[in-house]
Amino acid sequence: MSFFRKKIELEEGDYYLTPEGYRCFTEQYHLKRGYCCQSGCRHCPYGFNQKTNQQKK
């Protein structure tokens, strides 16, 4: 059984570049994606806390 994730086309406001040159995804992008990846993203709208490994409901 394989799982395929749909490709999300990037739009203006989905990310910004950090001073180090990394792409940082915004809350807009995460909501469009529709789930939490539990990576401790800076703009996670799902409330995941990487320290406690729990998600706010």
Buried (B, 14 or more C-beta within 10 A) or exposed (E): EEEEEEEEEEEEEBBEEEEEEEEEBBBBBBEBBEEBEBEEBEBBEBEBEEEEEEEEE
